[in-house]
Amino acid sequence: MTASSLTLIAKRRAAIEQERLRLQQALKSLDAEQAKLAAEEHELEIAERVLGRLGDTPAEQTAAMNRIIDEVEEVAAAAAKDRIPRIGKPRPEGIPTVRAMIDQLLMEAEREGKDGLKGRALVVGIGNRWWPGVGWNSVLPTAIRLVKSKHLGRSGDLYIRVDEKGHLRSKMPLRGVA
């Protein structure tokens, strides 16, 4: 073998390596294109299923979409109805103090066998009985002050009555009371 033969072989190997790299790049590009097409095909299948559920004619599709919109609006209205405002309506005249209302609700809960009430139950109870439209900020700061002054106790998220000596009226471990 001569030097020129070796040079020709080296050049051919380099050309083969370049062609191999070009083909690898082309394969990567084709794989990427194939992945894009597969994703688009999947999206079209989903769209086809949705349209199949809605109906065949534009009138059926419109009716189905209107039903979906009505359901969403009903759920949103129900959620808004259950929502308690942060700042509610002004306190009506002639109702008991917030402390008295909280104590009354907790006494009734005890009679029903409950250990205590959550803050939401206190606000809802006061709103249903004495103060329609009451907000969180009209009740819970008072409940928190009552816990700090040891007139109420807390266990988890429950507000619990304590007796005049500060002993819990519940079997649950109390937080906020010595």
C-alpha positions as CSV (number, residue, x, y, z in Angstrom):
1,M,0.0,0.0,0.0
2,T,1.3,3.4,-0.9
3,A,0.9,6.7,0.8
4,S,-1.5,7.9,-1.7
5,S,-3.7,4.8,-1.2
6,L,-3.7,5.5,2.6
7,T,-4.7,9.1,1.9
8,L,-7.5,8.0,-0.3
9,I,-8.8,5.6,2.4
10,A,-8.6,8.3,5.1
11,K,-10.4,10.8,2.9
12,R,-13.1,8.2,2.2
13,R,-13.5,7.4,5.9
14,A,-13.9,11.1,6.7
15,A,-16.5,11.4,3.9
16,I,-18.4,8.4,5.3
17,E,-18.2,9.9,8.9
18,Q,-19.6,13.2,7.6
19,E,-22.4,11.4,5.7
20,R,-23.2,9.4,8.9
21,L,-23.4,12.6,10.9
22,R,-25.7,14.2,8.3
23,L,-27.9,11.2,8.3
24,Q,-28.1,11.2,12.1
25,Q,-29.1,14.9,12.1
26,A,-31.7,14.1,9.4
27,L,-33.1,11.2,11.6
28,K,-33.3,13.5,14.6
29,S,-35.2,16.0,12.6
30,L,-37.6,13.3,11.3
31,D,-38.1,12.0,14.8
32,A,-39.0,15.5,16.0
33,E,-41.4,15.9,13.1
34,Q,-42.9,12.5,13.8
35,A,-43.4,13.5,17.5
36,K,-45.1,16.8,16.4
37,L,-47.5,14.9,14.1
38,A,-48.3,12.3,16.8
39,A,-49.2,15.1,19.3
40,E,-51.4,16.8,16.7
41,E,-53.1,13.5,15.9
42,H,-53.8,13.0,19.6
43,E,-55.3,16.5,19.9
44,L,-57.5,15.8,16.8
45,E,-58.7,12.5,18.5
46,I,-59.7,14.5,21.6
47,A,-61.4,17.1,19.5
48,E,-63.3,14.4,17.6
49,R,-64.5,12.8,20.9
50,V,-65.7,16.1,22.2
51,L,-67.5,17.0,19.1
52,G,-69.0,13.5,19.1
53,R,-70.4,14.1,22.6
54,L,-71.8,17.5,21.6
55,G,-73.8,16.2,18.7
56,D,-73.7,16.0,14.9
57,T,-75.4,19.2,13.9
58,P,-74.5,22.7,14.8
59,A,-77.8,23.0,16.7
60,E,-77.0,20.0,18.8
61,Q,-73.5,21.3,19.5
62,T,-74.9,24.7,20.5
63,A,-77.5,23.1,22.8
64,A,-74.8,20.9,24.4
65,M,-72.5,23.8,25.0
66,N,-75.4,25.8,26.5
67,R,-76.0,22.9,28.9
68,I,-72.3,22.9,29.9
69,I,-72.4,26.7,30.5
70,D,-75.5,26.4,32.6
71,E,-73.9,23.7,34.7
72,V,-70.8,25.8,35.3
73,E,-72.9,28.8,36.2
74,E,-75.0,26.8,38.7
75,V,-71.8,25.5,40.4
76,A,-70.4,29.1,40.5
77,A,-73.7,30.4,42.0
78,A,-73.7,27.7,44.6
79,A,-70.1,28.5,45.6
80,A,-70.9,32.2,45.8
81,K,-73.9,31.5,48.0
82,D,-71.8,29.5,50.5
83,R,-69.1,32.2,50.6
84,I,-68.9,34.3,53.7
85,P,-67.8,37.9,53.1
86,R,-64.8,39.2,54.9
87,I,-66.6,42.4,55.8
88,G,-70.3,41.9,56.2
89,K,-73.3,44.1,56.7
90,P,-73.5,46.5,59.7
91,R,-74.5,45.0,63.1
92,P,-78.2,45.3,63.6
93,E,-79.4,47.1,66.8
94,G,-80.9,45.1,69.6
95,I,-78.9,41.8,69.1
96,P,-76.7,40.3,71.8
97,T,-73.0,41.0,71.9
98,V,-70.7,38.8,69.7
99,R,-69.4,37.2,72.8
100,A,-72.9,36.3,74.0
101,M,-73.8,34.9,70.5
102,I,-70.7,32.8,70.4
103,D,-71.3,31.5,73.9
104,Q,-75.0,30.6,73.0
105,L,-73.9,28.7,69.9
106,L,-71.3,26.8,71.8
107,M,-73.7,25.9,74.6
108,E,-76.1,24.5,72.0
109,A,-73.4,22.6,70.4
110,E,-72.5,21.0,73.7
111,R,-76.1,20.0,74.2
112,E,-76.0,18.3,70.8
113,G,-72.9,16.4,71.9
114,K,-70.3,18.4,69.9
115,D,-67.0,19.3,71.5
116,G,-67.0,22.7,69.9
117,L,-67.6,24.6,66.6
118,K,-65.3,25.7,63.8
119,G,-65.0,29.4,63.0
120,R,-67.2,29.0,59.9
121,A,-69.9,27.4,62.0
122,L,-69.9,30.3,64.4
123,V,-70.2,32.9,61.6
124,V,-72.9,30.9,59.8
125,G,-74.8,30.4,63.1
126,I,-74.7,34.1,64.0
127,G,-75.7,35.0,60.5
128,N,-78.7,32.6,60.5
129,R,-80.0,33.6,63.9
130,W,-79.1,37.2,64.7
131,W,-77.1,39.0,62.1
132,P,-77.9,38.3,58.4
133,G,-74.9,39.1,56.2
134,V,-72.3,39.0,59.0
135,G,-68.7,38.9,57.8
136,W,-65.7,37.0,59.1
137,N,-64.1,40.1,60.5
138,S,-67.2,40.8,62.7
139,V,-67.0,37.5,64.6
140,L,-63.6,35.8,64.5
141,P,-61.4,38.5,66.0
142,T,-63.7,38.4,69.0
143,A,-63.4,34.6,69.2
144,I,-59.6,34.9,69.0
145,R,-59.6,37.5,71.8
146,L,-61.8,35.2,73.9
147,V,-59.3,32.4,73.5
148,K,-56.4,34.7,74.4
149,S,-58.3,35.9,77.5
150,K,-59.0,32.3,78.4
151,H,-62.8,32.7,78.1
152,L,-62.7,30.1,75.2
153,G,-60.4,27.4,74.3
154,R,-59.2,26.0,71.0
155,S,-58.5,22.4,69.9
156,G,-57.4,22.2,66.3
157,D,-59.8,24.4,64.5
158,L,-62.6,24.1,67.1
159,Y,-63.6,26.8,69.5
160,I,-64.6,25.2,72.8
161,R,-66.2,26.6,76.0
162,V,-64.3,26.5,79.2
163,D,-65.8,26.7,82.7
164,E,-65.3,29.7,85.1
165,K,-62.0,28.1,86.4
166,G,-60.7,27.8,82.9
167,H,-61.1,24.0,82.7
168,L,-62.2,22.6,79.4
169,R,-65.8,21.5,78.9
170,S,-64.6,19.0,76.2
171,K,-62.7,15.8,76.3
172,M,-60.4,17.1,73.6
173,P,-57.0,18.5,74.4
174,L,-57.3,22.3,74.6
175,R,-55.1,24.9,73.0
176,G,-54.9,28.4,74.5
177,V,-56.0,27.5,78.0
178,A,-53.7,26.6,80.9
